[in-house]
Amino acid sequence: MGKWKYGVVLDAGSSGTRAYVYRWLNPEKARKGASKEQANGLPEIITKKDWGKKIKPGLSTFADNPKGMRHDYMDKLVKHINKYVPEEEVEGTPLYMLATAGMRQLTLKQQKEVMLEACTYLQESTRFRIPNCANHVQVMTGETEGLYGWIASNYLLNAFNDPETHAHGEGHHTYGFLEMGGASTQLAFVPNATESHKHFNDLTHLRLRKINGEDLEYRLFVATWLGYGSTEARRRYVDSLIKASGSSERISDPCLLKGLQATKDYKEVKHGSTPKDGPILIGTGNFAECMNKTNPLLNDNAPCPDKPCLMDGKHVPAFDFNVNHFVGISRFHDIAHEIPDLFKSKDPYDFEGFKVKVEQFCNRPWDAISASVEKGEFKKMDNDDAIEACFSASWLINMVHDGFDLPKADPDVIAGKLNTTKSYLSKTKGKGFLDPFQTTNKIHDVDINWTLGTAVILAAADIPSGNESLPVGFGPNTGSTWIDFEAKTKQGLEAEGEDWHDKLFKDSPRRVPGLIIFLLIVVLLLYFLSGRERRSSWYSKMMRNGSPGKRRRFPGHKLFGFKRSEQAYESLEAGTAAADFELGDFASDDDSHSDSSETARRGRASGWATPQINVGLDSAPLVSPGYKDNVAGSSAAAQAMPGIGSVLGRSGRISRSESKEKLTRSESKEKLFGSNTSLTAMGLHGRGSRAGSPTRMRSPLMSPLKENVD
C-alpha cells in the first residue's frame, strides 16, 4: 500500500462537468507521523488548482443523444484525471460521477440513459474503482449536495478540528451552509437544542472519524429548492412578465438598465433588430420596482402544512442567530461581490452598503454602463454580466433577507455572546464568518465545493475504529440508525448496486417464499391475460380426468377456497413492513419547481440517497441506498422484490381491473373459486397506498446531542 490514497469526483453541473482529484495520507502512515493535535482532527485532504478541469456543456445536453458524450467529452475528463493519479494507484482509486440540478430537470428515463452511458464508458475505458453504476454514477439529490457542501465549508473553516476557537455559544461550533447555483439553492445547518428536539425526525445524522479513531457526530437539517437558482429564477421572472403583458411584443422590464433591449434570455438586441423567438424586453432601470417584481418569485404565500416554513412552503426549523451563522457560496458570493467590486469595495457583505452600490449601478443608463464595459473599466464584468447584474442583485437580497429571513443588520446580542479571539479573526482574514451571513468561494485559497465533502467522507471512512459496527456515513436521525448502518455494512459492496432480480435470487431467508410468490404471480397473470376462450379451454381440460362425465377438482381449489384464502392472504392485508434499504432513486422527473407539497417533503425526508462508507471492505460506495418509508399493507415477501412495480402494487397485491364482459359466467367463477370467494378476499383487488412518513415524535432511543460528541 502506497503513502497516498486518492479519490476522484466528477461534478456534472448544469453548465459543464468538472473533474476533481483529491488525495490523503494512508491512515496507517497518518497515525504514525501525526502530532497529538493532528491525530485529534480529520484527515488532511490535498488538492491543487491544476488538478481540476472543467469542460462544457452540461451533461444534460446529451439527453437526446447519450452516446454523443463518449469520445470528445468524456475522453477529455479521463485524460486529465490520469495525469494526476499515479498508474499504480488507479485500480484502488474510487471514482464518482455525480450530477446536480441540471440533470434533475430531465425526465427519469433521460437521466437513467445518460448516466448509464457515462458509467459504461468509464468502466470500459478506465481502471478506476467503479464496482457498480447505481451508486458511483448517479443524479444526486439536492439534499445530498447540500450536506456535502456543509461538510466542505466547515472542514475548510477548521470548525471540525478546532471547535473551541469556533464556539458560537450553546455548544455550537459549525456554520450553516447556503449554496445557490443556476438551477437550485441548498441549505444545511445544525439547529439549536430546542429546534433539534422539536424536529428530531427531520434531521440527518452524520458521522465522521478523526485520525485517532474517535467519531464526530452531528445532527443537521438539509433542504433544497429546485428552480430557485439564479438562472431558473430569472426564467420564471421573465415568464411572469410575458404572462402579465398578454400578447405584447414589447415588454417593460425594471430589472434591465434604462435603454437596454434584450431577448427573454437576457441577450442584447440592437436597436432596429427583431428577435426570432419571443418579445423584446425594454429596460426601464428602476431597481426599487425590480425588487418588488422579483419578490413574489419566493412564493412566500404557499401553504405551510408543517410549520415553521420558509419560501415555497418548505418546512425548515427556526434559525437561532445567536448560534446559527451562515456562509453563502457559489452565486451567493458572485452576486454579492460583482457590483461592489466595481466600486473598489472589498468589505464583507453588508445589506445597507450593498443596496446603496446596487442602486447607484442599476439606475444608470445602459449606454454609460456598456461604454465602461467596452473600455475595460469593469475588469470582472463582461457585457452579459452587466445585463444580468440588477436582476441578480435583487434576487440575492430577496432570497437572503425575505426567503431565508436572515437579518439585514447584525443583532447586538451576537457580538455580546460570541466567544472569539483575535487569533481566530486573523485566520479568517476579516471575512466576518461570525456574522449571521457572509459569502466566500475560497478559504485559505481552496475553492469551497461539495465535491470536497465527498473526499472528506472517503478519507474518514478509511480510518479504522474500535467499533466496526459504527461506519462513517449519514442517514435518518432515528433510533434505528446504527442498526441500519451495521446491517448495510455487512451486506457488502455489491449489494449496493444490485438489481431487483439479484436481490430476489441471492441467498437470503426470503429467497424461497419470494420465489414461490413470484412464480404464482406469473401464473395468475398468464391465466387472466390469456382470454376468455383459452381460459375456458384450460378450465375444461383441468376439470376432466380423461373419461366422459367424470370430473376432478381443480388442483388449486384448497388454496383459493374461501377459508384458506383468508388465511393465506392475511399478511398482505394487515401486515406492515419494517423500514428497509432500497437503492437511492434518481431525481423525480416531475418538472415542477415546487418541493413543498406534503408528499414531496415526506419523500425527500426519508428517500434521498444517504451516502455511507462500508468500513473494512475493499470497495466502498459513497452514495448508498436511502431509507424507505414504512409501507402499510406489505408482506415481507413482497418487500423482497422491490423491482417489479409493474406487477405488484405498493401493498404487494396485483393491480387488476375487470370488465363486465369477462365476469358474465358467474357459475364458472363459483365453481373455480368457491361460492363465497371474491377477488377482494384473494388480495387481487386494487393497488394499496403508501403510508405517511413517520410522525415527528421524538425517538425514545435518542436524545438531542450537542454538535460534537467524541
ZALOSE-114575 format. One record per residue (C-alpha): residue in one letter; x, y, z. Coordinates in steps of 0.001 Angstrom, whole numbers, plus 500000, padded with zeros to 6 digits. Example, Ala and Ser with C-alpha at 12.3 -4.5 7.8 and 13.67 -1.06 7.14 Angstrom:
% residues 2
A512300495500507800;S513670498940507140;
% end
This chain:
% residues 710
M500000500000500000;G501399503380498971;K501841506504501007;W498847508280499448;K495253507337498787;Y493268509058496025;G489662509839495201;V488134511289492012;V484826513142491825;L483232514378488597;D480806517230489264;A478266517099486415;G476680520537486780;S474188522425484641;S476814524382482681;G479571521778482477;T481382518883484138;R484437519454486330;A486881516749487383;Y488371516955490886;V491282514840492141;Y491914514557495893;R494493512689497954;W495179511995501629;L497716510036503637;N497248506339504123;P495620506081507609;E498435503912508983;K501090506389507899;A498970509345509011;R498718507933512541;K502424507197512828;G503532510681511864;A500720512701513466;S501169515026516421;K498600514915519215;E496799517874517676;Q496794516326514192;A495609512940515479;N492650514687517112;G491475516023513746;L490092514777510448;P492450513575507694;E494075516329505661;I492661516437502133;I495062517726499486;T494186519105496070;K495768521614493730;K494405524142491286;D495681522326488210;W494166519048489419;G490719520338488454;K489411520671484913;K486026521828483590;I484587521031480184;K481410522348478603;P478494521939478012;G476493520385480862;L475813516648480845;S472094517324480427;T472695518493476839;F473234514836475893;A469696513884476948;D468658513101473365;N471993511587472339;P473726509892475295;K476351508205473110;G477447511620471873;M479328512200475146;R481608509189474751;H484655510390472899;D485333514105472763;Y483527514883476034;M484391512019478386;D487836511460476856;K488963514922477963;L487965514230481560;V489638510819481680;K492883512076480130;H493042514862482701;I492437512537485663;N495117510108484514;K497721512898484701;Y497362513255488474;V496522509759489762;P499651507537489677;E499187504497487468;E499877502069490306;E497080503682492391;V494376503764489696;E492764500394490455;G492385501265494124;T491042504778493494;P487250505199493680;L485669507394491002;Y482281509057491342;M480356510987488728;L477521512819490484;A475112515055488591;T473284518021490113;A470334520281489298;G470775520416485525;M470230516667485259;R467445516721487854;Q465334518719485422;L465355515893482849;T462821513087482829;L463616509974484819;K464125507994481596;Q466577510554480225;Q468502510646483495;K468933506893483535;E470003506698479899;V472599509465480210;M474091508236483490;L474189504600482346;E476017505599479170;A478518507641481180;C479142504786483612;T479512502201480857;Y482122504365479181;L484054504891482424;Q484033501180483261;E485160500205479776;S487760502939479293;T489365503238482745;R490640501023485556;F489274503222488343;R487229501557491055;I483611501706489845;P482096498443491133;N478532499474490322;C476885502206488314;A473910502801490596;N475979504465493312;H479139505657491597;V477446507364488634;Q474100508922489508;V471930512011489691;M472438513338493208;T469585514810495204;G469722518453496262;E469743517402499912;T472827515240499404;E474551518088497579;G473751520437500470;L475123518040503059;Y478395517563501134;G478695521342500862;W478150521732504609;I480961519255505282;A483296521011502824;S482757524530504197;N483119523528507848;Y486175521437507010;L487924524397505368;L486931526756508184;N488536524239510588;A485332524047512609;F485635520245512975;N489231520203514170;D489161523325516369;P485702523609517953;E486832525826520831;T488030528587518528;H484732528468516650;A482450528319519671;H479285530264518862;G477618529538522191;E475366526760523493;G477682524033522225;H477632525185518584;H480830525434516575;T479752524740512981;Y478474527119510296;G475269526975508320;F475707526450504583;L473923528221501719;E474665527486498079;M472995528968495012;G473671527543491576;G471982528204488270;A469048525855488854;S468701525261492597;T469562526507496078;Q470663524357499033;L470581524887502809;A472241522868505586;F472676523790509273;V472603522415512816;P469554523785514698;N469816524805518331;A468880522323521056;T465239523428521249;E464632523180517496;S466525519880517290;H464180518483519933;K461049519732518120;H462103518474514690;F464063515388515668;N462846513205512776;D463621515891510187;L467341515844510907;T470129513907509221;H472603512026511395;L476201512342510170;R479277510511511425;L482886511364510557;R486083509942512074;K489274511517513372;I492724510127512640;N492898508713516189;G489747506659515547;E487337508815517552;D483996509656515983;L482433513048515300;E478635513073515156;Y476313515833514002;R472572516156513508;L471699518720510874;F468800519843508731;V469186519842504945;A466808521249502307;T466837522144498622;W464776524423496366;L464733523375492719;G464017526350490463;Y465459528847492956;G468907529126491388;S469738532434489710;T469187531255486107;E465919529449486782;A464632532329488911;R465292534761486056;R463476532475483631;R460461532383485963;Y460626536158486339;V460606536767482569;D457760534276482130;S455735536249484676;L456368539492482743;I455264537878479478;K452154536411481075;A451193539756482633;S451656541601479333;G449368539369477311;S450376539316473653;S452519542438473724;E455681542298471623;R457487544954473697;I457531544470477479;S458903546853480092;D461468545305482447;P462597547329485509;C465460544875486142;L467155545858482881;L469160549077482670;K467368552007481085;G467645551973477312;L468698548324477092;Q466737545994474816;A467051542237475339;T465543538875474465;K463709536799477039;D467070535025477638;Y468656538388478537;K470735538710475363;E471140542220473988;V469037543209470983;K470465546010468893;H468042548819468086;G466150548068464900;S466608544287465246;T463782541856465884;P464349538626467866;K463178535439466173;D461664533978469306;G459511535904471764;P459043539570472661;I461611542312473215;L462267543325476827;I462707547089477240;G464807548188480226;T463387550926482464;G466177550865485090;N464082551039488260;F465716548932490982;A463007549505493614;E460377548209491182;C462679545343490234;M462815544301493885;N459022544368494114;K458570542277490983;T461116539609491907;N459903539157495489;P456790537095494529;L459114534502492982;L459837533350496550;N456253532060496777;D456080533031500435;N452306532610500460;A452469528883499684;P450629526642502184;C452730525539505153;P451416522130506263;D454318521585508660;K455315524790510470;P457650526606510560;C458242527182506832;L460421529276504597;M459804530183500938;D457637527923498798;G456070526407501918;K459213524384502693;H459455523168506284;V462654524401507997;P463380524533511764;A463665528099513049;F467070529787512951;D468720531000516147;F471121533764515103;N472830533637518470;V474400530360517295;N473497529968513595;H475936531803511318;F475750531151507592;V478338531036504815;G476992531582501291;I478955530213498338;S478728529989494525;R476219532512493172;F475628533972496642;H479247535083496656;D479499536009492976;I476436538252493055;A477277539798496439;H480671540991495160;E480038541618491472;I478755545193491735;P480639546247494934;D483887545212493242;L483182547846490581;F483276550408493396;K486622549001494647;S484899547613497726;K486478544580499403;D484336544650502529;P482322541610503647;Y478666541510502606;D476644544227504269;F472993544763503355;E472910548550503579;G476217549056501810;F475350546516499111;K471943548054498444;V473414551563498050;K476001550388495498;V473439548347493563;E471050551290493275;Q473867553521492036;F474713550993489341;C471205549959488299;N469842553498487984;R472484554440485388;P471597554243481663;W472708551252479619;D474790553350477225;A477040554512480060;I477493551027481530;S478075549477478104;A480748552055477303;S482555551305480569;V482491547590479796;E483936548152476315;K486739550334477708;G487674547602480207;E486857549748483242;F484952546811484750;K487604544088484813;K485369541480486461;M482239542181484400;D481554541490480734;N478534542517478658;D476408539514479705;D477212540075483388;A476161543732483123;I472814542766481556;E472002540306484363;A473531542256487272;C470447544119488505;F468124541128488400;S470754539002490172;A471247541639492883;S467516541913493545;W467201538123493679;L470067537869496177;I468541540451498515;N465098538852498339;M466453535344498843;V468735536156501777;H466514538512503743;D462953537516502807;G463452533927501662;F465765532805504474;D464822535569506934;L468452536428507653;P468758539796509483;K469671542866507458;A471913544084510279;D473931542186512858;P471925541755516077;D473671543391519038;V473234540226521043;I475534538318518713;A478573540496519377;G477994540264523113;K477759536482523319;L480397535259520921;N483446533561522357;T486042534657519825;T489692535609519776;K491941537905517783;S493809534875516502;Y490627533446515007;L489699536732513357;S493153536886511827;K492731533350510471;T489535534308508686;K491267537414507320;G488395539742508190;K485793537744506281;G483451538051509245;F482211534454509395;L480773535112512835;D478168537443511309;P474716535976510576;F475537535832506849;Q478770536153504908;T479868534970501489;T483013533395500120;N484120530959497443;K487569530239498855;I489047529615502266;H492829529595502509;D492922529738498693;V490930526495498353;D487625526539496483;I484589525531498534;N482873522816496542;W480567520000497583;T482984517531495953;L485430518215498789;G482765516920501176;T482778513562499371;A486562513373499750;V486300514082503493;I483835511188503869;L486060508859501829;A489176509719503824;A487399509469507195;A485952506089506224;D489457504714505639;I490289505149509318;P489680502000511397;S487557502247514519;G487454500243517691;N483793499526516983;E483326498235513442;S479532498465513758;L479699502250513525;P480706503125509959;V481246506609508607;G478276507998506684;F474873509530507218;G471267508528507412;P467920509288509072;N468008510651512597;T466108507759514177;G466774505245516895;S467459502521514315;T470221504455512550;W473093502393513937;I471328499082513336;D470666500095509741;F474250501224509224;E475562497953510638;A473244495849508510;K474234497762505420;T477923497311506148;K477511493559506458;Q475642493316503152;G478819494253501327;L479632496394498359;E477888494550495551;A474546494622497377;E474614498391496982;G474181498250493240;E472283495029492656;D469066494980490693;W465783493577491946;H466392490223490292;D469732489944492100;K468011490576495417;L465333488015494639;F467676485175493682;K470568485757496061;D470955483615499176;S468674485003501858;P465994483779504288;R463322485217501973;R464590483554498809;V462236480539498730;P458957482272499704;G459846485160497418;L460416482810494502;I457177480939495143;I455126484131495269;F456845485419492126;L456010482211490188;L452437482337491476;I452096485889490240;V453381484892486794;V450883482018486591;L447994484257487639;L448956486909485118;L449156484379482299;Y445783482971483302;F443916486268483495;L445511487708480357;S445016484620478197;G441492485472477048;R438082484042477853;E438059481225475297;R441518479961476188;R440720480089479898;S437566478069479264;S439578475507477328;W442177475199480076;Y439452475006482686;S437693472156480866;K440917470185480493;M441853470617484117;M438396469619485379;R438344466358483354;N440396463244484043;G440030461770480560;S436684459907480875;P433334461477479891;G431281462751482763;K433934462184485367;R435495465323486761;R438247466054489221;R438740469111491334;F440911471948490180;P444325471401491878;G444281474834493436;H440824474639494999;K442160474419498511;L444456477370498007;F441733479567496527;G438880478342498727;F437245480928500966;K438586479729504288;R442084479148503007;S442043482454501184;E441524484403504381;Q444486482694505996;A446837482706503030;Y446488486427502331;E446122487736505840;S449651489142505907;L449107491017502655;E446063492782504013;A447142493649507531;G450929493414507674;T453214496443507982;A456725496073506608;A459615497424508623;A461744500200507168;D464371498714504884;F467070499782502481;E466454500325498813;L468581501750496049;G468533505557496044;D466322506606493158;F467212509096490523;A465606512512490988;S461960512750490117;D461074513572486554;D458453515963487791;D459226519252486118;S457549521252488833;H459832523539490768;S457951523147493977;D459185520645496524;S456838521937499164;S453908519548498924;E453476517209501841;T454034514146499694;A457184515565498166;R458536516673501541;R458000513291503095;G459650511515500243;R462723513676500408;A462959513362504160;S463496509606504033;G464056508604500446;W467000510588499171;A470330508883498754;T472177508529502047;P475896508025501395;Q477660505611503604;I481090504060503548;N481442500371504281;V484396500183506641;G486776497300506130;L485679496437502593;D487933496637499584;S485486498907497836;A483106501335499471;P480208503125497770;L479976506804498595;V476285507105497870;S474381504218499333;P470679503343499255;G468298505564501117;Y465759504520503681;K462271503598502555;D459164504824504346;N457126502184506162;V454554500798503779;A451166499755505094;G449807496510503726;S453113494940502636;S454358491428503175;A457957490553503796;A457955488517500623;A456717491452498584;Q459413493660500091;A461984491196498787;M461008492135495236;P461366495950495010;G461883495990491280;I458670494553489969;G456496497604490426;S454704496851487166;V453373493606488666;L452893494417492323;G451295497460493934;R452911499024496976;S450942496675499194;G452203493556497397;R448894492890495641;I448194492517491953;S446510495552490411;R443717494462488154;S440611495960486592;E437835493760485330;S435169494339482723;K431633493095482954;E432118491038479785;K434804488892481425;L432717488146484510;T429465487079482928;R429907483421483731;S429179483695487400;E428543479973487741;S432022479213486385;K433566481624488811;E431743479998491713;K432999476602490694;L436511477822490232;F436953479997493335;G434188478946495673;S430745480493496011;N431739482951498730;T435124483890497338;S435696487339495931;L438706488917494308;T438976491113497379;A439266488096499630;M442110486773497475;G444015490028497682;L443549490616493932;H441815493985494001;G443249497464493555;R446622498863494439;G447434499694498032;S448515503135499121;R451678504249500777;A451533505181504396;G452662508568505565;S456108509405506774;P456903508787510425;T455434511268512817;R457609513975514255;M457555512269517629;R460913512299519344;S462544508873519379;P462694507385522886;L466041505819521977;M467967509016521328;S468212512474522762;P469475515590521026;L473225515827521039;K475435518813521030;E477133519164517688;N480258517276518672;V480144514005520577;D483575512491520828;
% end
